[in-house]
């Protein structure tokens, strides 16, 4: 079981203060009608595409320390889909088109990045109960390796260092800020060469081995299998490419980027017939990389910047709004409709208006 790191009293105070400020701001937006306005404008302008990553059973979420922006409790996801099925028109990204709205309800398309196993174990049963389909962007080579994603390995190493009071080991290897949190450690490694990153993580693991309490390779930390992908596809879930190995495309040579794009597409098409959709790992892209995506034959591609998919949106840089536990909950960690509408419609509308 992943160990949950201690949180200092000052950190708790900062978190409470931020939550109170957020609630006050949401109250102003609600009372002035601005949240309603943003939702109605989003409904008229196009499609709001939502990015998710992981849906964890409540007990696992509470016992772990998920990277911010990455995970949602199963119970929160259930409430989210209750809201979506009642107040939104849920569409698949592959079937969507940002044409003028035919309904007053906002259109939303749910997507998942990376292809974690909990998309099958936890997200799929909940979505079936509500009759909502979604799209998963997968990395074929990561699926076949049957190893945990490197971010999970980094999270576990940071938890070991934090509990043992050895974050200086991480600082010495990755920079003075990296040891402050698992998220900062991961951010410091995102743009590293994959071989260099694996080597560095190996050094950290060796240095922290005397302090490790328990080895883990939980199934929930693994990626989807091809059999799970095919079962999900048969039930209406769509799939797209997220490169072959989750490499950040602007960081590598064009030839390597094109290989990542074409090999992942080919592997998915071998299993599922078609793969017209792509999502940029970490949301990182450039006009030049976008040209490579077109060259590889993708019909639509998605970034990770908020906005509304409108008629004038470039088909290979479609905006998405990232959603996680903190963006869907209010005081006490309870699901909040106001927080949801702010995170999705207000942010999407504001970004679309300013773009």
One Martini backbone bead per residue (centre of mass of N, CA, C, O) as a GRO file, in nm:
protein
  355
    1UNK     BB    1   0.096   0.035   0.022
    2UNK     BB    2   0.072   0.353   0.001
    3UNK     BB    3   0.218   0.614   0.161
    4UNK     BB    4   0.120   0.874   0.370
    5UNK     BB    5   0.211   1.184   0.402
    6UNK     BB    6   0.284   1.430   0.594
    7UNK     BB    7   0.114   1.725   0.717
    8UNK     BB    8   0.148   2.031   0.791
    9UNK     BB    9   0.004   2.284   0.962
   10UNK     BB   10   0.066   2.510   0.757
   11UNK     BB   11  -0.048   2.364   0.511
   12UNK     BB   12  -0.338   2.348   0.621
   13UNK     BB   13  -0.386   2.652   0.643
   14UNK     BB   14  -0.343   2.719   0.347
   15UNK     BB   15  -0.565   2.534   0.238
   16UNK     BB   16  -0.802   2.668   0.388
   17UNK     BB   17  -0.766   2.954   0.278
   18UNK     BB   18  -0.803   2.880  -0.020
   19UNK     BB   19  -1.085   2.757   0.009
   20UNK     BB   20  -1.226   3.011   0.115
   21UNK     BB   21  -1.162   3.192  -0.128
   22UNK     BB   22  -1.300   3.016  -0.337
   23UNK     BB   23  -1.587   3.018  -0.215
   24UNK     BB   24  -1.626   3.324  -0.235
   25UNK     BB   25  -1.595   3.342  -0.542
   26UNK     BB   26  -1.823   3.145  -0.618
   27UNK     BB   27  -2.048   3.306  -0.485
   28UNK     BB   28  -2.026   3.552  -0.670
   29UNK     BB   29  -2.075   3.406  -0.940
   30UNK     BB   30  -2.355   3.302  -0.861
   31UNK     BB   31  -2.506   3.569  -0.769
   32UNK     BB   32  -2.440   3.716  -1.059
   33UNK     BB   33  -2.468   3.480  -1.297
   34UNK     BB   34  -2.190   3.387  -1.431
   35UNK     BB   35  -2.211   3.082  -1.438
   36UNK     BB   36  -2.461   3.068  -1.613
   37UNK     BB   37  -2.341   3.224  -1.851
   38UNK     BB   38  -2.107   3.032  -1.917
   39UNK     BB   39  -2.281   2.783  -1.973
   40UNK     BB   40  -2.457   2.910  -2.203
   41UNK     BB   41  -2.218   2.983  -2.389
   42UNK     BB   42  -2.101   2.702  -2.418
   43UNK     BB   43  -2.354   2.583  -2.552
   44UNK     BB   44  -2.336   2.775  -2.814
   45UNK     BB   45  -2.027   2.748  -2.914
   46UNK     BB   46  -1.983   2.424  -2.821
   47UNK     BB   47  -1.730   2.210  -2.694
   48UNK     BB   48  -1.648   2.048  -2.389
   49UNK     BB   49  -1.338   1.922  -2.307
   50UNK     BB   50  -1.238   1.656  -2.086
   51UNK     BB   51  -0.981   1.592  -1.849
   52UNK     BB   52  -0.864   1.278  -1.740
   53UNK     BB   53  -0.711   0.997  -1.555
   54UNK     BB   54  -0.817   0.909  -1.253
   55UNK     BB   55  -1.011   0.646  -1.075
   56UNK     BB   56  -1.049   0.610  -0.728
   57UNK     BB   57  -1.100   0.453  -0.472
   58UNK     BB   58  -1.153   0.598  -0.179
   59UNK     BB   59  -0.947   0.441  -0.005
   60UNK     BB   60  -0.707   0.479  -0.198
   61UNK     BB   61  -0.704   0.784  -0.208
   62UNK     BB   62  -0.670   0.829   0.107
   63UNK     BB   63  -0.393   0.649   0.125
   64UNK     BB   64  -0.287   0.836  -0.071
   65UNK     BB   65  -0.088   1.079  -0.298
   66UNK     BB   66  -0.189   1.233  -0.540
   67UNK     BB   67  -0.130   1.400  -0.803
   68UNK     BB   68  -0.200   1.691  -0.896
   69UNK     BB   69  -0.453   1.654  -1.151
   70UNK     BB   70  -0.506   1.312  -1.159
   71UNK     BB   71  -0.746   1.257  -0.939
   72UNK     BB   72  -1.055   1.072  -0.856
   73UNK     BB   73  -1.302   0.992  -0.681
   74UNK     BB   74  -1.555   0.775  -0.717
   75UNK     BB   75  -1.779   0.942  -0.574
   76UNK     BB   76  -1.727   1.201  -0.737
   77UNK     BB   77  -1.770   1.082  -1.018
   78UNK     BB   78  -2.062   1.005  -0.972
   79UNK     BB   79  -2.163   1.297  -0.929
   80UNK     BB   80  -2.066   1.408  -1.195
   81UNK     BB   81  -2.244   1.218  -1.375
   82UNK     BB   82  -2.510   1.309  -1.262
   83UNK     BB   83  -2.484   1.594  -1.364
   84UNK     BB   84  -2.427   1.538  -1.668
   85UNK     BB   85  -2.695   1.373  -1.725
   86UNK     BB   86  -2.884   1.625  -1.641
   87UNK     BB   87  -2.721   1.906  -1.774
   88UNK     BB   88  -2.599   1.742  -2.018
   89UNK     BB   89  -2.440   1.665  -2.328
   90UNK     BB   90  -2.301   1.360  -2.398
   91UNK     BB   91  -2.003   1.309  -2.587
   92UNK     BB   92  -1.797   1.207  -2.832
   93UNK     BB   93  -1.511   1.311  -2.969
   94UNK     BB   94  -1.542   1.156  -3.246
   95UNK     BB   95  -1.858   1.276  -3.282
   96UNK     BB   96  -1.777   1.563  -3.277
   97UNK     BB   97  -1.908   1.905  -3.340
   98UNK     BB   98  -1.879   2.268  -3.354
   99UNK     BB   99  -2.172   2.328  -3.384
  100UNK     BB  100  -2.453   2.449  -3.350
  101UNK     BB  101  -2.677   2.437  -3.117
  102UNK     BB  102  -2.967   2.204  -3.034
  103UNK     BB  103  -2.919   2.274  -2.725
  104UNK     BB  104  -2.915   2.418  -2.400
  105UNK     BB  105  -2.715   2.211  -2.340
  106UNK     BB  106  -2.412   2.132  -2.268
  107UNK     BB  107  -2.135   2.007  -2.433
  108UNK     BB  108  -1.963   1.700  -2.341
  109UNK     BB  109  -1.627   1.551  -2.336
  110UNK     BB  110  -1.477   1.259  -2.227
  111UNK     BB  111  -1.132   1.220  -2.117
  112UNK     BB  112  -0.844   0.997  -2.108
  113UNK     BB  113  -0.519   0.973  -1.984
  114UNK     BB  114  -0.277   0.691  -2.055
  115UNK     BB  115  -0.427   0.414  -1.940
  116UNK     BB  116  -0.543   0.321  -1.678
  117UNK     BB  117  -0.678   0.058  -1.506
  118UNK     BB  118  -0.909   0.229  -1.359
  119UNK     BB  119  -1.077   0.279  -1.616
  120UNK     BB  120  -1.191  -0.016  -1.592
  121UNK     BB  121  -1.251  -0.078  -1.282
  122UNK     BB  122  -1.403   0.218  -1.217
  123UNK     BB  123  -1.510   0.404  -1.448
  124UNK     BB  124  -1.685   0.212  -1.619
  125UNK     BB  125  -1.915   0.130  -1.420
  126UNK     BB  126  -2.013   0.421  -1.372
  127UNK     BB  127  -2.073   0.501  -1.667
  128UNK     BB  128  -2.284   0.281  -1.716
  129UNK     BB  129  -2.498   0.381  -1.508
  130UNK     BB  130  -2.516   0.670  -1.691
  131UNK     BB  131  -2.467   0.643  -2.005
  132UNK     BB  132  -2.147   0.713  -2.038
  133UNK     BB  133  -1.903   0.804  -2.258
  134UNK     BB  134  -1.552   0.761  -2.359
  135UNK     BB  135  -1.205   0.863  -2.394
  136UNK     BB  136  -0.888   0.693  -2.457
  137UNK     BB  137  -0.542   0.767  -2.415
  138UNK     BB  138  -0.280   0.565  -2.538
  139UNK     BB  139   0.028   0.361  -2.464
  140UNK     BB  140   0.133   0.077  -2.598
  141UNK     BB  141   0.417   0.024  -2.465
  142UNK     BB  142   0.319   0.054  -2.171
  143UNK     BB  143   0.122  -0.187  -2.177
  144UNK     BB  144   0.342  -0.419  -2.244
  145UNK     BB  145   0.538  -0.384  -1.991
  146UNK     BB  146   0.381  -0.399  -1.697
  147UNK     BB  147   0.453  -0.124  -1.579
  148UNK     BB  148   0.478   0.138  -1.409
  149UNK     BB  149   0.459   0.446  -1.413
  150UNK     BB  150   0.704   0.671  -1.342
  151UNK     BB  151   0.534   0.847  -1.147
  152UNK     BB  152   0.482   0.626  -0.934
  153UNK     BB  153   0.777   0.586  -0.862
  154UNK     BB  154   0.828   0.878  -0.767
  155UNK     BB  155   0.616   0.887  -0.544
  156UNK     BB  156   0.737   0.656  -0.371
  157UNK     BB  157   1.017   0.782  -0.327
  158UNK     BB  158   0.920   1.036  -0.185
  159UNK     BB  159   0.773   0.899   0.052
  160UNK     BB  160   1.025   0.767   0.166
  161UNK     BB  161   1.192   1.027   0.210
  162UNK     BB  162   0.991   1.179   0.391
  163UNK     BB  163   0.966   0.964   0.624
  164UNK     BB  164   1.297   0.955   0.659
  165UNK     BB  165   1.427   1.243   0.615
  166UNK     BB  166   1.551   1.225   0.278
  167UNK     BB  167   1.514   1.473   0.070
  168UNK     BB  168   1.816   1.540   0.012
  169UNK     BB  169   1.854   1.316  -0.197
  170UNK     BB  170   1.675   1.449  -0.410
  171UNK     BB  171   1.812   1.725  -0.422
  172UNK     BB  172   2.096   1.618  -0.518
  173UNK     BB  173   1.973   1.495  -0.797
  174UNK     BB  174   1.718   1.726  -0.885
  175UNK     BB  175   1.710   1.953  -0.683
  176UNK     BB  176   1.610   2.160  -0.425
  177UNK     BB  177   1.285   2.139  -0.492
  178UNK     BB  178   1.206   1.831  -0.536
  179UNK     BB  179   1.171   1.749  -0.217
  180UNK     BB  180   0.892   1.895  -0.138
  181UNK     BB  181   0.746   1.711  -0.366
  182UNK     BB  182   0.616   1.494  -0.587
  183UNK     BB  183   0.541   1.701  -0.803
  184UNK     BB  184   0.826   1.835  -0.828
  185UNK     BB  185   0.971   1.583  -0.911
  186UNK     BB  186   0.810   1.528  -1.170
  187UNK     BB  187   0.861   1.803  -1.307
  188UNK     BB  188   1.180   1.763  -1.317
  189UNK     BB  189   1.137   1.490  -1.521
  190UNK     BB  190   0.958   1.528  -1.779
  191UNK     BB  191   1.206   1.652  -1.983
  192UNK     BB  192   1.360   1.406  -1.975
  193UNK     BB  193   1.530   1.166  -2.068
  194UNK     BB  194   1.437   0.848  -2.036
  195UNK     BB  195   1.716   0.725  -1.960
  196UNK     BB  196   1.794   0.939  -1.751
  197UNK     BB  197   1.550   0.897  -1.568
  198UNK     BB  198   1.594   0.598  -1.499
  199UNK     BB  199   1.872   0.638  -1.376
  200UNK     BB  200   1.789   0.833  -1.150
  201UNK     BB  201   1.577   0.650  -1.017
  202UNK     BB  202   1.779   0.427  -0.954
  203UNK     BB  203   1.953   0.595  -0.759
  204UNK     BB  204   1.727   0.661  -0.561
  205UNK     BB  205   1.653   0.370  -0.490
  206UNK     BB  206   1.928   0.292  -0.374
  207UNK     BB  207   1.944   0.522  -0.155
  208UNK     BB  208   1.639   0.436  -0.028
  209UNK     BB  209   1.628   0.131   0.043
  210UNK     BB  210   1.677   0.133   0.363
  211UNK     BB  211   1.374   0.292   0.393
  212UNK     BB  212   1.206   0.082   0.282
  213UNK     BB  213   0.902  -0.096   0.374
  214UNK     BB  214   0.749  -0.153   0.086
  215UNK     BB  215   0.670  -0.330  -0.174
  216UNK     BB  216   0.515  -0.233  -0.495
  217UNK     BB  217   0.245  -0.363  -0.746
  218UNK     BB  218  -0.019  -0.246  -0.811
  219UNK     BB  219  -0.271  -0.281  -1.030
  220UNK     BB  220  -0.360   0.026  -1.020
  221UNK     BB  221  -0.058   0.112  -1.140
  222UNK     BB  222  -0.141   0.013  -1.401
  223UNK     BB  223  -0.214  -0.067  -1.720
  224UNK     BB  224  -0.375  -0.141  -1.974
  225UNK     BB  225  -0.503  -0.391  -2.160
  226UNK     BB  226  -0.601  -0.521  -2.455
  227UNK     BB  227  -0.849  -0.670  -2.348
  228UNK     BB  228  -0.971  -0.421  -2.208
  229UNK     BB  229  -0.989  -0.242  -2.454
  230UNK     BB  230  -1.180  -0.428  -2.617
  231UNK     BB  231  -1.409  -0.433  -2.410
  232UNK     BB  232  -1.458  -0.129  -2.410
  233UNK     BB  233  -1.511  -0.095  -2.712
  234UNK     BB  234  -1.765  -0.285  -2.718
  235UNK     BB  235  -1.915  -0.062  -2.509
  236UNK     BB  236  -1.823   0.243  -2.650
  237UNK     BB  237  -1.534   0.298  -2.612
  238UNK     BB  238  -1.283   0.517  -2.693
  239UNK     BB  239  -0.971   0.551  -2.892
  240UNK     BB  240  -0.636   0.683  -2.860
  241UNK     BB  241  -0.344   0.858  -2.889
  242UNK     BB  242  -0.025   0.907  -2.663
  243UNK     BB  243   0.171   0.763  -2.785
  244UNK     BB  244   0.399   0.509  -2.706
  245UNK     BB  245   0.572   0.654  -2.427
  246UNK     BB  246   0.504   0.950  -2.327
  247UNK     BB  247   0.636   1.158  -2.493
  248UNK     BB  248   0.765   1.480  -2.541
  249UNK     BB  249   0.767   1.605  -2.850
  250UNK     BB  250   0.936   1.884  -2.841
  251UNK     BB  251   1.203   1.718  -2.711
  252UNK     BB  252   1.230   1.574  -2.991
  253UNK     BB  253   1.297   1.454  -3.273
  254UNK     BB  254   1.120   1.425  -3.558
  255UNK     BB  255   1.169   1.122  -3.612
  256UNK     BB  256   1.076   1.029  -3.329
  257UNK     BB  257   0.796   1.156  -3.329
  258UNK     BB  258   0.687   1.007  -3.579
  259UNK     BB  259   0.724   0.726  -3.460
  260UNK     BB  260   0.535   0.759  -3.218
  261UNK     BB  261   0.280   0.821  -3.391
  262UNK     BB  262   0.277   0.569  -3.588
  263UNK     BB  263   0.308   0.326  -3.392
  264UNK     BB  264   0.060   0.380  -3.218
  265UNK     BB  265  -0.148   0.377  -3.443
  266UNK     BB  266  -0.090   0.092  -3.546
  267UNK     BB  267  -0.151  -0.064  -3.283
  268UNK     BB  268  -0.448   0.028  -3.252
  269UNK     BB  269  -0.548  -0.065  -3.532
  270UNK     BB  270  -0.488  -0.370  -3.484
  271UNK     BB  271  -0.715  -0.380  -3.246
  272UNK     BB  272  -0.955  -0.138  -3.359
  273UNK     BB  273  -0.899  -0.030  -3.674
  274UNK     BB  274  -0.914   0.274  -3.545
  275UNK     BB  275  -0.710   0.609  -3.525
  276UNK     BB  276  -0.802   0.952  -3.524
  277UNK     BB  277  -0.683   1.015  -3.233
  278UNK     BB  278  -0.510   1.276  -3.032
  279UNK     BB  279  -0.280   1.328  -2.745
  280UNK     BB  280  -0.077   1.536  -2.580
  281UNK     BB  281   0.171   1.502  -2.383
  282UNK     BB  282   0.121   1.730  -2.130
  283UNK     BB  283   0.014   1.930  -2.370
  284UNK     BB  284   0.261   1.939  -2.562
  285UNK     BB  285   0.316   2.185  -2.823
  286UNK     BB  286   0.336   2.273  -3.178
  287UNK     BB  287   0.311   2.361  -3.497
  288UNK     BB  288   0.517   2.148  -3.586
  289UNK     BB  289   0.399   1.904  -3.438
  290UNK     BB  290   0.123   1.928  -3.573
  291UNK     BB  291   0.231   1.846  -3.853
  292UNK     BB  292   0.310   1.558  -3.768
  293UNK     BB  293   0.026   1.467  -3.696
  294UNK     BB  294  -0.082   1.499  -3.982
  295UNK     BB  295   0.124   1.308  -4.119
  296UNK     BB  296   0.016   1.052  -3.946
  297UNK     BB  297  -0.325   1.078  -3.976
  298UNK     BB  298  -0.482   1.264  -3.798
  299UNK     BB  299  -0.798   1.425  -3.734
  300UNK     BB  300  -0.752   1.472  -3.415
  301UNK     BB  301  -0.634   1.704  -3.151
  302UNK     BB  302  -0.524   1.737  -2.800
  303UNK     BB  303  -0.501   1.951  -2.544
  304UNK     BB  304  -0.425   2.128  -2.205
  305UNK     BB  305  -0.623   2.379  -2.263
  306UNK     BB  306  -0.854   2.589  -2.203
  307UNK     BB  307  -1.179   2.565  -2.372
  308UNK     BB  308  -1.362   2.587  -2.683
  309UNK     BB  309  -1.499   2.394  -2.924
  310UNK     BB  310  -1.491   2.541  -3.233
  311UNK     BB  311  -1.518   2.607  -3.561
  312UNK     BB  312  -1.223   2.768  -3.559
  313UNK     BB  313  -1.079   2.535  -3.456
  314UNK     BB  314  -0.814   2.354  -3.459
  315UNK     BB  315  -0.809   2.009  -3.514
  316UNK     BB  316  -0.491   1.988  -3.371
  317UNK     BB  317  -0.591   2.209  -3.116
  318UNK     BB  318  -0.787   2.106  -2.886
  319UNK     BB  319  -0.937   2.193  -2.614
  320UNK     BB  320  -0.898   2.135  -2.251
  321UNK     BB  321  -1.032   2.038  -1.929
  322UNK     BB  322  -0.901   1.989  -1.627
  323UNK     BB  323  -0.988   1.717  -1.396
  324UNK     BB  324  -1.023   1.697  -1.035
  325UNK     BB  325  -1.085   1.673  -0.713
  326UNK     BB  326  -1.031   1.984  -0.646
  327UNK     BB  327  -1.245   2.080  -0.886
  328UNK     BB  328  -1.517   1.914  -0.744
  329UNK     BB  329  -1.472   2.044  -0.456
  330UNK     BB  330  -1.530   2.144  -0.131
  331UNK     BB  331  -1.591   2.152   0.171
  332UNK     BB  332  -1.470   1.853   0.304
  333UNK     BB  333  -1.468   1.709   0.007
  334UNK     BB  334  -1.726   1.784  -0.133
  335UNK     BB  335  -1.935   1.794  -0.367
  336UNK     BB  336  -1.947   2.069  -0.623
  337UNK     BB  337  -2.124   2.246  -0.845
  338UNK     BB  338  -1.969   2.512  -0.845
  339UNK     BB  339  -1.688   2.395  -0.893
  340UNK     BB  340  -1.753   2.259  -1.159
  341UNK     BB  341  -1.854   2.510  -1.323
  342UNK     BB  342  -1.592   2.660  -1.293
  343UNK     BB  343  -1.384   2.448  -1.407
  344UNK     BB  344  -1.538   2.426  -1.684
  345UNK     BB  345  -1.708   2.681  -1.790
  346UNK     BB  346  -1.554   2.929  -1.694
  347UNK     BB  347  -1.271   2.853  -1.802
  348UNK     BB  348  -1.354   2.800  -2.094
  349UNK     BB  349  -1.480   3.075  -2.156
  350UNK     BB  350  -1.243   3.261  -2.079
  351UNK     BB  351  -1.036   3.135  -2.271
  352UNK     BB  352  -1.202   3.173  -2.536
  353UNK     BB  353  -1.226   3.488  -2.512
  354UNK     BB  354  -0.893   3.532  -2.491
  355UNK     BB  355  -0.795   3.383  -2.773
   0.00000   0.00000   0.00000
